Amino acid sequence: MDMASPLNVDEDKLDKFLGENPVAVIDFWGTTCMPCKAMAPLIDQLADEYSGRCAFGKFKVDGKWKLVRRKYNVLSVPTLLVYKDARNVKRLTGYSPTSTPRMLRETIEKLV
């Protein structure tokens, strides 16, 4: 069986992605962000674990800060936005190897 992977999304693809996936997590990240790199394996793991129940998207903010701030109110990376039926229901900012996986799992479990 293929592993489910996070999909790369941007401002043009995000609405469609959220419309097609009742529960979704969007990982806003940047190429020079070390905590983003540290969190990447967790996102990959959860995308596989919750395959078919929760979709994961990765939104690269490089060169798009103005848009990302205005449209999604994302001020720093990493930021995870959790959506239910295309509505943002939870926001997790920063990365902690202990609390981020637990908080994200708890949030997803309530929604799926």
C-alpha positions in Angstrom: 0.0 0.0 0.0 1.3 3.5 -0.8 2.0 5.8 2.0 -0.2 8.9 2.0 1.8 12.0 1.7 1.0 15.7 2.4 0.1 17.6 -0.7 1.8 20.8 -1.7 -0.8 23.6 -1.7 -0.7 27.3 -2.3 -3.2 30.1 -2.4 -4.6 28.8 -5.7 -5.1 25.2 -4.6 -6.0 25.6 -1.0 -9.8 26.3 -1.3 -10.2 23.3 -3.6 -8.1 21.1 -1.3 -10.3 22.2 1.7 -13.5 21.6 -0.3 -12.4 18.1 -1.2 -11.3 17.1 2.4 -13.8 17.5 5.3 -10.9 17.4 7.8 -7.6 18.9 6.8 -4.4 20.2 8.4 -2.3 22.8 6.6 1.3 23.1 7.5 2.6 26.6 6.8 6.4 26.3 6.5 9.5 28.0 5.2 12.7 26.7 3.7 15.0 28.4 6.2 12.9 27.4 9.2 14.6 24.8 11.4 11.5 24.0 13.5 9.6 23.4 10.2 12.3 20.9 9.2 12.1 19.2 12.6 8.3 18.9 12.3 8.2 17.6 8.7 8.6 13.9 9.7 5.6 14.2 12.1 3.4 15.7 9.3 4.5 12.8 7.0 3.7 10.2 9.7 0.3 11.7 10.5 -0.6 12.0 6.9 0.0 8.3 6.6 -1.7 7.4 9.9 -4.8 9.4 9.2 -5.0 8.6 5.4 -8.6 8.7 4.2 -9.8 10.5 7.3 -7.7 13.7 7.5 -5.8 15.3 4.6 -2.5 17.1 5.1 -1.3 20.0 3.0 2.0 21.9 3.0 2.0 25.6 2.2 5.4 27.1 1.5 5.4 30.7 2.6 8.7 31.8 1.0 8.1 35.0 -1.0 4.5 35.0 0.0 4.5 36.5 3.5 2.3 39.5 2.7 -0.4 37.2 1.2 -0.1 34.6 4.0 -0.4 37.3 6.7 -3.4 38.9 5.1 -5.3 35.9 3.9 -4.6 33.3 6.6 -3.4 35.5 9.5 -0.2 33.4 9.7 2.5 35.5 11.3 5.3 33.0 11.9 6.2 29.4 10.9 5.7 26.7 11.6 1.9 27.3 11.9 -0.6 24.5 11.6 -4.2 25.4 10.7 -6.8 22.7 11.2 -9.9 22.8 9.1 -13.3 21.1 9.5 -15.6 21.6 6.5 -13.4 24.4 5.1 -13.6 26.3 8.4 -10.5 27.0 10.5 -11.2 25.4 13.9 -7.7 25.2 15.4 -4.3 26.9 15.1 -1.0 25.6 16.4 2.0 27.9 16.2 5.6 26.7 16.7 6.8 23.2 17.2 7.5 21.2 20.4 8.5 17.6 19.9 6.5 16.7 23.0 3.3 18.8 22.9 2.8 19.4 19.2 2.2 15.7 18.2 -0.2 15.2 21.2 -2.2 18.4 20.6 -2.5 17.7 16.9 -3.6 14.1 17.4 -6.2 15.2 20.1 -7.5 17.9 17.7 -7.8 15.5 14.7 -9.4 12.7 16.8 -12.2 15.1 17.8 -12.9 15.9 14.1 -12.6 12.6 12.2 
